Amino acid sequence: MSQPENIIHIIQGQFHVSNRPGDVLATVLGSCVAACLYDPENKVGGMNHFLLPGSDPNAGSNVKYGAHSMEMLINTLIRKGAMRNRIEAQLFGGGNVVKGISRIGESNASFARKFVMDEGLKLTKTDLGGKTGRRVRFNCTTGFAKVQVFNVVEEQPQRPTRPAARPTKPVGEVELF
């Protein structure tokens, strides 16, 4: 009999690590990136969800930024028994999903690839870029990730227009029938 799934939702600026059978991490991505890291020998995995590439310009420790989020995820995996030299990485997201707005998705995807390469992690799967959003589910003890792509391309939000002023006095005649 298979282990029942325990879905743990990861939202922007969060991360989670587990070695409990049945724990499945889930997130929805647009321009953000999620890294799913996994140690296949110790069967421990984790996911983050970061909004911005690089580091917090205010020298803070903000997990909304990729550098801090990735470091927190790796360090927590190691505390749970993962070995850095065995960690496998899968990267998802980084779509440019809103027309007319900066290419933050591309920047996030580029940052994530470079970070994984610089850290010497084995990159086993990527689904980055494009103009679509993604739903990601990641099983912490098997390392299996499932991605569902969906279209979220929108026009740049328009400035609201004022409704036409209503006449203060009735104009013309109304005939009811």
N, C-alpha and C positions, 0 to 999 in steps of 0.2 A: 504494500500500500504506500502510495507516495505521500510525502510530507505536505500538509496544507500550506498554502502561501500566506505569508504575513506581509502585506503591502505597506511600505513605508514611503510616504511622499516627501520628496526633496524639493523645496522651493528655492527661489533666488536667494543666494547668499548662504545656503546651508550645505552641509555635507554629512554623511553617515557612513559608518564602517560596521560590518558584522561578520561573524563566523557561525551564526545560527542557521541550521538547515531550514529552508523555507522562507527566509527573509529575502524579499524582492524590493529593490529600490525603484521608485518610479518618479519621473519628472516630465514636464512639458517645456520644450525649448523653442525659441525663435532665434533671436540674435545671440542669446546666451550660449555657453558651452557647458556640457557635462563631461567630466572625465570619469570613466569607470576603471578602477584599478583592481587587480586581482593577483593573488599569489596562489598558483595552482597546487603547490605542494601542501601548504597549510590550510587551503580552502577558506581563505578570508578575502573579502572584497569590500569595496566602498565606492561611493559616488559623490561628486560635488556638483554644484550648479553655480557658475560665476557669471557676473554681468559685464565686467570690464576687464580688458587685458592689463597685464603688468602689475605694478604695485600701487598702493595708496599714495598719492602725491603728498599727503599730509603726514607721511611716515608712520601711519597707523597700521594696525593689524586688522584690516577689514576684509572679511571673507568674500565680499562682493567683488574683490579684485583677484584675478587669476593667480598671481604669484603666491599670495597668502593662502588662498583656498587650496592650491595644489600642495603646498608645504604641509598644511594642516592634515590633508587627506593622507599623504605619504607617511607622516609621523604617527598618525593614529593607526594606520595599517601595521607599521613596524611594532608599535606597542601591543598590538593584538597577535604578534608572532610572525608577520610577513618578513621576508628577507628582501632587501632592496634589489639585489641582483636577480631575483625571480619575478619581480612585479611586471605584469603585463598591463598595457594601457589600451583602452578603447575610447575614442573621442567622438562626440556627437554635437550637432547644433551649428551655431555660427552662420545662420542664414541671414541674408539681407531681406527681411520680410516686409519692410515698409518703404515704399517708393519715396524718393525725395529726401530721405533722412540719411545721415552719415552711414558709412559702411562699417559700422561697429561689429557686425557679424564676421566680416572678413578679418578684422583686427583680432577678434577673439579666437577665431580658428587658427590664424597664423601664430598667435602667442602660444596656444595650446600645443601645436605641433613642435614649435621650437623648444618649449619647456621640456616636453617628453624626450626630445632628442638630446638636449643639454644634460638632462639628468641620467641619461643612459638607460631609460626604460624601454622595454620591448613594445613597440606599437603593433598591435595585432589587428585592429579594425578601426576604420574611420568612416563617418558619414557626416561630412562638414560642408558648409557653404550652400550655395544655391539660393533659392527664393522661397523655400518651404519651411514650415515648422515641423517639429518632430515630437512624438511621444516615445519615451525610452523606458524600458523595464529591464532591470539588471539583477540577476540572481547572484547573491553574494558568495555562495558556496560552490557554484558550478562555473561562474564566470560567463554565463550565457547572457547576451544582451539581445533584446528584440526591439526593433525600431519601426514605428508607424509614421509615415510621412503624411502631412496634410498641408493644403494650400492656405496661407494666411496673408497673401500679398494684398496690401491695402494702399489706397492713395494716401498721400500726406494729409493729415488732419487739416480741415479747412477752418478758418476763423468763423465763428458763428455769425450769422447775419441777423439783423434786427427784423422782426416781423413788420410788415407794412402797418402803418398807423391805422387804427380803426376810425371811421368817421364818427364825429361827436354827435351829429344829428343824422337821423335817417335820410337817406338820399333816394329819391324816386318813390314809387308806390309799389307795394307788394300785393299781389292778388292771390288769395288762397283758393284752391278748388277742391 
